């Protein structure tokens, strides 16, 4: 399914530089970036139990939960 992506100018210029340097198509480069990014995002979210973001835990809270703190 086709998608329309609007990239910031700096990112588009970086991709264009890769196209010129490698001879690969911009489509292929974007697909590679998405595949790697989605894989990293899946791994991150699965390790967090599906939570998109987690509130930061203070060191005091971590110590209390571990039984090492007061």
C-alpha positions as CSV (number, residue, x, y, z in Angstrom):
1,X,0.0,0.0,0.0
2,X,1.6,3.3,-1.0
3,X,2.2,5.9,1.7
4,X,3.1,9.6,1.4
5,X,6.0,10.6,3.6
6,X,7.0,14.2,4.2
7,X,10.6,14.3,5.4
8,X,12.4,17.2,6.9
9,X,14.7,18.9,4.4
10,X,17.9,17.8,6.3
11,X,16.8,14.1,6.3
12,X,15.9,14.2,2.7
13,X,19.3,15.7,1.8
14,X,21.0,13.0,3.8
15,X,19.0,10.3,2.0
16,X,19.8,12.0,-1.4
17,X,23.5,11.9,-0.5
18,X,23.2,8.2,0.2
19,X,21.5,7.7,-3.1
20,X,24.3,9.4,-4.9
21,X,27.0,7.7,-2.9
22,X,25.6,4.1,-3.0
23,X,23.7,4.1,-6.2
24,X,20.7,2.6,-4.3
25,X,17.2,3.9,-4.8
26,X,15.7,6.3,-2.2
27,X,12.8,3.8,-1.9
28,X,15.1,1.0,-1.0
29,X,17.0,3.1,1.5
30,X,13.7,4.2,3.2
31,X,12.5,0.6,3.3
32,X,15.7,-0.5,5.0
33,X,15.4,2.3,7.5
34,X,11.8,1.4,8.3
35,X,12.6,-2.3,8.6
36,X,15.4,-1.6,11.1
37,X,13.5,1.0,12.9
38,X,10.4,-1.1,13.3
39,X,12.5,-4.1,14.4
40,X,14.1,-1.9,17.1
41,X,10.8,-0.5,18.2
42,X,9.2,-3.9,18.4
43,X,12.1,-5.2,20.5
44,X,11.9,-2.1,22.8
45,X,8.2,-2.3,23.3
46,X,8.2,-6.0,23.8
47,X,10.9,-5.7,26.5
48,X,8.8,-3.0,28.2
49,X,5.7,-5.2,28.1
50,X,4.0,-3.2,25.4
51,X,4.1,0.1,27.1
52,X,4.9,2.9,24.6
53,X,6.6,5.0,27.3
54,X,7.4,4.5,31.0
55,X,7.6,7.1,33.6
56,X,11.2,7.5,34.9
57,X,11.9,5.7,38.1
58,X,14.0,7.6,40.7
59,X,17.0,5.9,42.2
60,X,15.3,6.1,45.6
61,X,12.3,4.2,44.2
62,X,14.5,1.5,42.7
63,X,16.4,1.0,46.0
64,X,13.1,0.7,47.9
65,X,11.7,-1.8,45.4
66,X,14.9,-3.9,45.5
67,X,15.0,-3.9,49.3
68,X,18.3,-2.2,49.4
69,X,17.0,1.3,50.3
70,X,15.4,2.7,53.4
